[in-house]
Amino acid sequence: MAKTQLNVRVDEDTARAARERALERGMSVNRYIEELVRQDTGEVGHTFVEAAADFMKQYESVFAEEFGSAPEGRAESSGARRGEGTSLSR
């Protein structure tokens, strides 16, 4: 989709809040504002999927360590990933 430049003026507190929230979410201010507008205009489902994908990307290593699944193309490195030390009955 083609992008259009939109210039807006906001007070310094609003600008600071936007920068901080975007940084907390690991995204640009542009993307943060874009997502807010999408949410406000009813594209919540799409935004939810993007947020979930961002969450999974951010915590990928934690999930892999906890649940033993390494992303494709990455070697398994812990015993837990190979099923060692699990509490499954045999």
DSSP file with accessible surface (Angstrom, degrees, kcal/mol):
  #  RESIDUE AA STRUCTURE BP1 BP2  ACC     N-H-->O    O-->H-N    N-H-->O    O-->H-N    TCO  KAPPA ALPHA  PHI   PSI    X-CA   Y-CA   Z-CA
    1    1 A M              0   0  206      0, 0.0     2,-0.1     0, 0.0     0, 0.0   0.000 360.0 360.0 360.0 135.0    0.0    0.0    0.0
    2    2 A A        -     0   0   91      1,-0.1     2,-0.3     0, 0.0     0, 0.0  -0.372 360.0-131.5 -67.6 147.3    1.3    3.4   -0.9
    3    3 A K        -     0   0  148     -2,-0.1     2,-0.4     2,-0.0    -1,-0.1  -0.792  14.3-158.7-103.5 145.0    2.2    5.7    2.0
    4    4 A T        -     0   0  132     -2,-0.3     2,-0.3     2,-0.0     0, 0.0  -0.970  20.9-122.4-121.1 136.8    1.1    9.3    2.3
    5    5 A Q        -     0   0  159     -2,-0.4     2,-0.4     2,-0.0    -2,-0.0  -0.626  28.2-174.2 -80.8 134.6    2.8   11.9    4.5
    6    6 A L        -     0   0  145     -2,-0.3     2,-0.5     2,-0.0    -2,-0.0  -0.992   8.5-157.5-131.0 121.3    0.6   13.5    7.1
    7    7 A N        +     0   0  131     -2,-0.4     2,-0.3     2,-0.0    -2,-0.0  -0.882  16.3 176.3-101.8 130.3    1.9   16.3    9.2
    8    8 A V        -     0   0  103     -2,-0.5     2,-0.5     2,-0.0    -2,-0.0  -0.939  22.4-139.3-130.2 154.0    0.2   17.0   12.6
    9    9 A R        +     0   0  244     -2,-0.3     2,-0.3     6,-0.0    -2,-0.0  -0.961  28.4 165.6-114.3 128.7    0.9   19.4   15.4
   10   10 A V        -     0   0   82     -2,-0.5    -2,-0.0     1,-0.0     2,-0.0  -0.928  41.2 -92.7-134.3 161.8    0.5   18.2   19.0
   11   11 A D     >  -     0   0   92     -2,-0.3     4,-2.3     1,-0.1     3,-0.3  -0.269  43.3-104.9 -71.7 163.4    1.6   19.6   22.3
   12   12 A E  H  > S+     0   0  107      1,-0.2     4,-2.8     2,-0.2     5,-0.2   0.864 119.1  55.5 -60.8 -36.6    4.9   18.5   23.7
   13   13 A D  H  > S+     0   0  111      2,-0.2     4,-2.5     1,-0.2    -1,-0.2   0.915 109.6  46.6 -63.6 -41.3    3.3   16.2   26.3
   14   14 A T  H  > S+     0   0   67     -3,-0.3     4,-2.5     2,-0.2    -2,-0.2   0.925 113.1  49.1 -66.4 -42.5    1.4   14.3   23.6
   15   15 A A  H  X S+     0   0   17     -4,-2.3     4,-2.4     2,-0.2    -2,-0.2   0.924 112.1  48.8 -62.4 -43.7    4.5   14.0   21.4
   16   16 A R  H  X S+     0   0  106     -4,-2.8     4,-2.7     1,-0.2    -2,-0.2   0.930 111.3  49.6 -62.4 -44.6    6.5   12.7   24.4
   17   17 A A  H  X S+     0   0   47     -4,-2.5     4,-2.8     1,-0.2     5,-0.2   0.913 110.6  50.3 -61.7 -42.0    3.8   10.2   25.3
   18   18 A A  H  X S+     0   0   15     -4,-2.5     4,-2.4     1,-0.2     5,-0.2   0.927 111.9  47.5 -62.8 -43.8    3.7    9.0   21.7
   19   19 A R  H  X S+     0   0  133     -4,-2.4     4,-2.4     2,-0.2    -2,-0.2   0.926 113.8  47.5 -62.8 -44.3    7.4    8.5   21.5
   20   20 A E  H  X S+     0   0  101     -4,-2.7     4,-2.6     2,-0.2    -2,-0.2   0.927 113.3  47.0 -64.9 -45.2    7.5    6.7   24.8
   21   21 A R  H  X S+     0   0  116     -4,-2.8     4,-1.6     2,-0.2    -1,-0.2   0.901 112.9  49.2 -64.3 -41.7    4.6    4.4   23.9
   22   22 A A  H  <>S+     0   0    2     -4,-2.4     5,-2.6    -5,-0.2     4,-0.5   0.933 111.8  49.0 -63.0 -43.7    6.1    3.6   20.5
   23   23 A L  H ><5S+     0   0  142     -4,-2.4     3,-1.3     1,-0.2    -2,-0.2   0.925 108.4  53.4 -62.1 -43.7    9.5    2.9   22.1
   24   24 A E  H 3<5S+     0   0  123     -4,-2.6    -1,-0.2     1,-0.3    -2,-0.2   0.850 112.7  44.9 -58.5 -34.1    7.9    0.6   24.7
   25   25 A R  T 3<5S-     0   0  107     -4,-1.6    -1,-0.3    -5,-0.2    -2,-0.2   0.440 113.4-119.2 -91.2  -2.7    6.3   -1.4   21.9
   26   26 A G  T < 5S+     0   0   68     -3,-1.3     2,-0.3    -4,-0.5    -3,-0.2   0.867  75.0 110.2  70.2  35.6    9.4   -1.5   19.8
   27   27 A M  S   <S-     0   0   25     -5,-2.6    -1,-0.2    -6,-0.1    -2,-0.2  -0.887  71.8 -92.1-136.6 167.5    8.0    0.4   16.9
   28   28 A S     >  -     0   0   65     -2,-0.3     4,-2.4     1,-0.1     5,-0.1  -0.357  34.9-115.7 -74.3 159.7    8.3    3.8   15.2
   29   29 A V  H  > S+     0   0   57      1,-0.2     4,-2.9     2,-0.2     5,-0.3   0.900 117.6  57.5 -61.8 -38.9    6.0    6.7   16.1
   30   30 A N  H  > S+     0   0  132      1,-0.2     4,-2.5     2,-0.2    -1,-0.2   0.942 109.1  43.4 -56.1 -49.5    4.6    6.5   12.6
   31   31 A R  H  > S+     0   0   72      2,-0.2     4,-2.7     1,-0.2    -1,-0.2   0.899 112.3  53.8 -66.3 -39.2    3.6    2.9   13.1
   32   32 A Y  H  X S+     0   0   30     -4,-2.4     4,-2.2     2,-0.2    -2,-0.2   0.952 112.1  43.6 -59.1 -49.1    2.2    3.6   16.6
   33   33 A I  H  X S+     0   0   76     -4,-2.9     4,-2.4     1,-0.2     5,-0.2   0.916 112.2  54.4 -63.4 -41.6    0.0    6.4   15.3
   34   34 A E  H  X S+     0   0   56     -4,-2.5     4,-2.4    -5,-0.3    -1,-0.2   0.922 109.0  48.1 -58.1 -44.5   -1.0    4.3   12.3
   35   35 A E  H  X S+     0   0   12     -4,-2.7     4,-2.5     2,-0.2    -1,-0.2   0.886 108.6  53.8 -66.5 -37.9   -2.2    1.5   14.6
   36   36 A L  H  X S+     0   0   68     -4,-2.2     4,-2.3     2,-0.2    -1,-0.2   0.927 110.3  47.1 -61.4 -42.4   -4.1    3.9   16.8
   37   37 A V  H  X S+     0   0   83     -4,-2.4     4,-2.0     2,-0.2    -2,-0.2   0.923 110.9  51.9 -66.3 -42.2   -6.0    5.2   13.8
   38   38 A R  H  <>S+     0   0   42     -4,-2.4     5,-3.1     1,-0.2     4,-0.2   0.916 110.2  48.9 -59.2 -44.5   -6.7    1.7   12.6
   39   39 A Q  H ><5S+     0   0   91     -4,-2.5     3,-1.3     1,-0.2     5,-0.3   0.930 111.6  49.4 -60.5 -43.6   -8.1    0.7   16.0
   40   40 A D  H 3<5S+     0   0  146     -4,-2.3    -1,-0.2     1,-0.3    -2,-0.2   0.799 111.0  49.8 -68.0 -27.5  -10.3    3.8   16.0
   41   41 A T  T 3<5S-     0   0   88     -4,-2.0    -1,-0.3    -5,-0.2    -2,-0.2   0.277 125.4 -94.7 -98.1  10.2  -11.6    3.1   12.5
   42   42 A G  T < 5S+     0   0   60     -3,-1.3     3,-0.4    -4,-0.2    -3,-0.2   0.560  89.5 120.9  97.1   7.7  -12.5   -0.5   13.2
   43   43 A E     >< +     0   0   92     -5,-3.1     4,-2.1    -6,-0.2     5,-0.2  -0.084  30.9 129.5 -93.6  39.0   -9.5   -2.4   12.0
   44   44 A V  H  >  +     0   0   82     -5,-0.3     4,-3.1     1,-0.2    -1,-0.2   0.886  65.4  57.0 -63.1 -39.6   -9.0   -3.9   15.5
   45   45 A G  H  > S+     0   0   51     -3,-0.4     4,-2.1     2,-0.2    -1,-0.2   0.938 109.4  44.8 -58.2 -45.8   -8.7   -7.5   14.2
   46   46 A H  H  > S+     0   0   90      1,-0.2     4,-2.3     2,-0.2    -1,-0.2   0.921 114.1  49.6 -64.1 -43.3   -5.8   -6.6   11.9
   47   47 A T  H  X S+     0   0    2     -4,-2.1     4,-2.8     1,-0.2    -2,-0.2   0.900 108.4  53.8 -63.6 -40.1   -4.1   -4.6   14.7
   48   48 A F  H  X S+     0   0  143     -4,-3.1     4,-2.8     2,-0.2    -1,-0.2   0.933 108.5  48.9 -60.2 -44.9   -4.6   -7.5   17.1
   49   49 A V  H  X S+     0   0   93     -4,-2.1     4,-2.5     2,-0.2    -1,-0.2   0.923 112.3  48.1 -62.8 -43.2   -2.9   -9.9   14.7
   50   50 A E  H  X S+     0   0   42     -4,-2.3     4,-2.5     2,-0.2    -1,-0.2   0.924 112.9  48.3 -62.7 -42.7    0.0   -7.5   14.2
   51   51 A A  H  X S+     0   0   46     -4,-2.8     4,-2.6     2,-0.2    -2,-0.2   0.908 111.4  50.1 -65.3 -40.4    0.4   -7.0   17.9
   52   52 A A  H  X S+     0   0   37     -4,-2.8     4,-2.7     2,-0.2    -1,-0.2   0.912 111.0  49.3 -64.3 -41.0    0.3  -10.7   18.6
   53   53 A A  H  X S+     0   0   56     -4,-2.5     4,-2.4     2,-0.2    -2,-0.2   0.921 111.5  49.0 -64.4 -41.7    3.0  -11.3   15.9
   54   54 A D  H  X S+     0   0   43     -4,-2.5     4,-2.6     2,-0.2    -2,-0.2   0.915 111.5  50.2 -62.4 -42.1    5.1   -8.5   17.5
   55   55 A F  H  X S+     0   0  100     -4,-2.6     4,-2.3     2,-0.2    -2,-0.2   0.940 111.4  47.3 -61.1 -48.7    4.6  -10.1   20.9
   56   56 A M  H  < S+     0   0   94     -4,-2.7     4,-0.3     1,-0.2    -1,-0.2   0.897 112.7  49.6 -62.3 -39.5    5.6  -13.6   19.6
   57   57 A K  H >< S+     0   0  159     -4,-2.4     3,-0.8    -5,-0.2     4,-0.3   0.925 112.0  48.4 -64.1 -43.1    8.7  -12.1   17.9
   58   58 A Q  H 3< S+     0   0  120     -4,-2.6     3,-0.2     1,-0.2    -2,-0.2   0.869 122.3  33.1 -66.1 -36.9    9.7  -10.3   21.0
   59   59 A Y  T 3X S+     0   0   95     -4,-2.3     4,-2.3    -5,-0.2     3,-0.3   0.162  81.7 118.4-108.4  20.1    9.3  -13.3   23.3
   60   60 A E  H <> S+     0   0   57     -3,-0.8     4,-2.5    -4,-0.3     5,-0.2   0.905  76.8  48.1 -52.9 -46.9   10.3  -16.0   20.8
   61   61 A S  H  > S+     0   0   80     -4,-0.3     4,-2.4    -3,-0.2    -1,-0.2   0.875 109.5  53.0 -67.8 -34.4   13.3  -17.2   22.8
   62   62 A V  H  > S+     0   0   83     -3,-0.3     4,-2.5     2,-0.2    -1,-0.2   0.938 111.7  45.4 -65.5 -45.4   11.3  -17.4   26.0
   63   63 A F  H  X S+     0   0   64     -4,-2.3     4,-3.2     2,-0.2     6,-0.4   0.915 112.5  51.4 -64.2 -41.7    8.7  -19.5   24.4
   64   64 A A  H  X S+     0   0    5     -4,-2.5     4,-1.6    -5,-0.2     5,-0.2   0.919 112.7  45.7 -62.1 -42.3   11.3  -21.7   22.8
   65   65 A E  H  < S+     0   0  138     -4,-2.4    -2,-0.2    -5,-0.2    -1,-0.2   0.928 119.2  40.9 -66.6 -43.3   13.1  -22.2   26.1
   66   66 A E  H  < S+     0   0  139     -4,-2.5    -2,-0.2    -5,-0.2    -3,-0.2   0.907 128.2  27.4 -72.8 -43.5    9.8  -22.9   28.0
   67   67 A F  H  < S-     0   0  144     -4,-3.2    -3,-0.2    -5,-0.2    -1,-0.2   0.438 101.0-121.1-107.2  -2.0    8.0  -25.1   25.4
   68   68 A G     <  +     0   0   17     -4,-1.6     2,-0.6    -5,-0.3    -4,-0.2   0.733  66.0 127.3  76.5  24.0   11.0  -26.7   23.6
   69   69 A S        -     0   0   78     -6,-0.4    -1,-0.2    -5,-0.2    -2,-0.1  -0.954  40.5-159.9-118.8 120.7   10.3  -25.5   20.0
   70   70 A A        -     0   0   28     -2,-0.6     3,-0.1     4,-0.1     6,-0.1  -0.728  30.3-103.2 -92.3 142.8   13.0  -23.8   18.1
   71   71 A P    >   -     0   0   42      0, 0.0     3,-1.8     0, 0.0    -1,-0.1  -0.266  54.7 -78.5 -58.5 153.3   12.2  -21.6   15.1
   72   72 A E  T 3  S+     0   0  198      1,-0.2     3,-0.1     3,-0.0     0, 0.0  -0.215 118.2  24.4 -54.1 138.9   12.9  -23.2   11.7
   73   73 A G  T 3  S+     0   0   92      1,-0.2     2,-0.4    -3,-0.1    -1,-0.2   0.417  98.4 107.5  87.4  -3.4   16.5  -23.0   10.7
   74   74 A R    <   -     0   0  156     -3,-1.8    -1,-0.2    -4,-0.1     2,-0.1  -0.908  69.3-121.2-111.8 138.9   17.8  -22.8   14.3
   75   75 A A        -     0   0   90     -2,-0.4     2,-0.3    -3,-0.1    -3,-0.0  -0.435  25.3-115.8 -74.8 145.7   19.6  -25.6   16.0
   76   76 A E        +     0   0  100      1,-0.1    -1,-0.1    -2,-0.1     3,-0.0  -0.641  36.1 173.9 -78.5 137.5   18.2  -27.0   19.3
   77   77 A S        +     0   0   93     -2,-0.3     2,-0.3     1,-0.0    -1,-0.1   0.557  47.4  67.0-125.1 -10.3   20.6  -26.4   22.1
   78   78 A S  S >> S-     0   0   37      1,-0.1     4,-0.8   -10,-0.0     3,-0.6  -0.847  72.9-126.6-117.1 155.2   19.0  -27.4   25.4
   79   79 A G  G >4>S+     0   0   20     -2,-0.3     5,-2.4     1,-0.2     3,-0.8   0.854 109.5  62.9 -61.2 -34.9   17.9  -30.8   26.8
   80   80 A A  G >45S+     0   0   57      1,-0.3     3,-1.1     3,-0.2    -1,-0.2   0.874  98.8  55.4 -60.8 -32.7   14.5  -29.5   27.4
   81   81 A R  G <45S+     0   0   48     -3,-0.6    -1,-0.3     1,-0.3    -2,-0.2   0.786 107.6  49.1 -72.1 -23.4   14.0  -28.9   23.7
   82   82 A R  G <<5S-     0   0  134     -3,-0.8    -1,-0.3    -4,-0.8    -2,-0.2   0.382 123.9-103.7 -94.3   2.5   14.9  -32.6   23.1
   83   83 A G  T X 5S+     0   0   29     -3,-1.1     3,-1.1    -4,-0.3    -3,-0.2   0.509  71.4 146.8  91.8   2.7   12.4  -33.7   25.7
   84   84 A E  T 3 < +     0   0  108     -5,-2.4    -1,-0.3     1,-0.2    -2,-0.1  -0.518  67.2  14.8 -74.1 139.4   15.0  -34.5   28.4
   85   85 A G  T 3  S+     0   0   85      1,-0.2    -1,-0.2    -2,-0.2     2,-0.1   0.657  90.0 144.6  76.2  15.8   13.9  -33.9   32.0
   86   86 A T    <   -     0   0   59     -3,-1.1    -1,-0.2     1,-0.1    -6,-0.0  -0.430  56.0-127.0 -84.5 164.1   10.2  -33.6   31.1
   87   87 A S        +     0   0  126     -2,-0.1     2,-0.2     2,-0.0    -1,-0.1   0.176  62.7 131.4 -97.0  18.7    7.5  -34.9   33.5
   88   88 A L        -     0   0  131      1,-0.1     2,-0.2     0, 0.0    -3,-0.1  -0.478  60.5-119.0 -71.3 137.9    5.7  -37.0   30.9
   89   89 A S              0   0  122     -2,-0.2    -1,-0.1     1,-0.1    -2,-0.0  -0.518 360.0 360.0 -76.7 148.2    5.0  -40.6   32.0
   90   90 A R              0   0  249     -2,-0.2    -1,-0.1     0, 0.0     0, 0.0  -0.802 360.0 360.0-112.5 360.0    6.6  -43.3   30.0
